[in-house]
Amino acid sequence: MSHVPTRRAFLQSGTTTGALLGLGNLGFLSQLRPVSAAEAALDSNVVQLKPEIAPVVHLIEETPREQLLEEVASRINLGRLSYRELLAGLLLSGVKNVEPRPSVGHKFHTVLVVNSAHLASMSSPAEHRWLPIFWALDYYKSAAARDVVERGDWTMQRVDEAAVPTSGKALQEFDAAMESWDASAADAAIVGFARAAGASRVYERLFRYGIRDFRSIGHKAIYVANSWRTLQCIGWQHSEPVLRSLVYALQMHEGENPSKRDADADRPFRRNAELANNIRSDWQSGSADNAATQDLVEGLQTGSPNDVCDLVVEQLNRGVAPQSIWDALFVSAGELLMRQPAIVALHAVTTTNAIHFAYTASGEDETRRLSMLQNAAFLAMFREAMRKRGAVSDKFVDKLESTQSQASGAPAVDEIFAALSDAPDTAASKVLTFLKQTGSARDVIDAARVLVFLKGNNAHDYKFSSAVLEDYYAISPHWRDTYLASNMYMLRGSQSPDNNLVARTRAALEA
């Protein structure tokens, strides 16, 4: 019988769950007051922040890394710092002090990971929601130090108020600046646009710009989705510095101005903007079709960006439901991870998560059509980018099989994650067996999240796991178990060493 590491039990002192999966004991977290669901719910020349949040940002900025967790824990217990205040301070510290250049990645993951840490927190018991945020705080200090070395201690400056367009011209000037890749004009224009329009209208525009090019292997789309989701929690009043950072990131490019050349990174969007017009007007009324999903998965194994986008249009026009298209995109991203469990394929998964979020959040029909097409094109581009990094195996999701018969029974959850550290192929097969025989995906998801808390040591552990564990439920039942099994390759196994943050947090709280 499987030992099930429930979300509440695995962190409680005095239970047997700590022995499962080599997890240790996180009962010390109970010394911090719980984060209630209501608390986390929606509700000089340097850039100026709102006065109510500036002291929190200053605390994060100025407290030495070796003292920050202790100081934050103290203020939480004294009732002087709330979850939303800390989350806002964490995001704003990042956008203020870490430049999204030369790539929207690397050290800038301190900003990109905030929403992922928040999702991990919200999926945990109330009394344990601080741990992912504490991890992100510590990560910010290392990223800020890297920014000093790499970018000369870059800091966001005040917006040039004289250049901010009036409300009547803001959208037009923003679009013009983005289309011409004019970073200075876009910086002022996004401020005018944000002041003139509501959050939904602003992000409708940003969803489109987040998917327009393949630079930084999907991080632009990821930043759009994650910033929108975090702002929904911390409040739109904090949006201006976040939007300025985001637009600066979206303008990142190499070499000559992209508007003056035909770069590979830009080519799919230019074609898809026209191709989207060929999709029938009632494309959302199609029928589920698993055979069409399989055909698209196979097309994505070899096809060019143009080939796979043409196939998406053909399938939609013959009545295939958008859900069947998305099933193929999710499953294909997981298949890429099976074929090369490394950083490029990981971003195929997290980028698909971000673009699917844009698809679900957008209210514009054209943006939704473009999201599907661009995601398909990006997966083909991810596949080719993987080939440049090294060998790509011939593993395919339709060949992923269970290792045990029905008669032998389902493997235990702890058995699956024990195998994951050294034998990921075995773990993937075992989890597929477990899911088919028990239907208990929650047991696997809870255990996977626990292991990220305990074993995760970089931003991708949070970004990747949050995307995979969320998207499991966005996929049709016919495909979702295969998807989760294929993504086991980059989750954390129980035999990996604990991260240093667990010990540091325990010491801070027990001092």
HELIX and SHEET records of a PDB file:
HELIX    1   1 ALA A    9  LEU A   11  5                                   3    
HELIX    2   2 THR A   17  GLY A   22  5                                   6    
HELIX    3   3 GLY A   27  GLN A   31  5                                   5    
HELIX    4   4 ALA A   37  ALA A   40  1                                   4    
HELIX    5   5 ALA A   54  GLU A   62  1                                   9    
HELIX    6   6 ARG A   65  ASN A   77  1                                  13    
HELIX    7   7 TYR A   83  ASN A   97  1                                  15    
HELIX    8   8 HIS A  106  PHE A  108  5                                   3    
HELIX    9   9 HIS A  109  LEU A  112  1                                   4    
HELIX   10  10 VAL A  114  MET A  122  1                                   9    
HELIX   11  11 ALA A  126  HIS A  128  5                                   3    
HELIX   12  12 TRP A  130  ARG A  151  1                                  22    
HELIX   13  13 GLU A  161  ALA A  163  5                                   3    
HELIX   14  14 ALA A  170  GLU A  179  1                                  10    
HELIX   15  15 ALA A  183  ALA A  196  1                                  14    
HELIX   16  16 ALA A  199  GLY A  210  1                                  12    
HELIX   17  17 ARG A  215  GLY A  218  5                                   4    
HELIX   18  18 HIS A  219  ILE A  234  1                                  16    
HELIX   19  19 TRP A  236  HIS A  238  5                                   3    
HELIX   20  20 SER A  239  LEU A  250  1                                  12    
HELIX   21  21 PRO A  258  LYS A  260  5                                   3    
HELIX   22  22 ARG A  267  LEU A  275  1                                   9    
HELIX   23  23 ALA A  276  ASN A  278  5                                   3    
HELIX   24  24 TRP A  283  SER A  285  5                                   3    
HELIX   25  25 ASN A  290  THR A  302  1                                  13    
HELIX   26  26 PRO A  305  ASN A  317  1                                  13    
HELIX   27  27 PRO A  322  ARG A  339  1                                  18    
HELIX   28  28 ILE A  343  ALA A  361  1                                  19    
HELIX   29  29 ASP A  365  ARG A  389  1                                  25    
HELIX   30  30 VAL A  397  LYS A  399  5                                   3    
HELIX   31  31 GLN A  406  SER A  408  5                                   3    
HELIX   32  32 VAL A  413  LEU A  420  1                                   8    
HELIX   33  33 PRO A  424  THR A  438  1                                  15    
HELIX   34  34 ALA A  441  LYS A  455  1                                  15    
HELIX   35  35 ALA A  459  ASP A  471  1                                  13    
HELIX   36  36 TYR A  472  ALA A  474  5                                   3    
HELIX   37  37 PRO A  477  SER A  486  1                                  10    
HELIX   38  38 ASN A  487  MET A  490  5                                   4    
HELIX   39  39 ASN A  500  GLU A  510  1                                  11    
END                                                                             
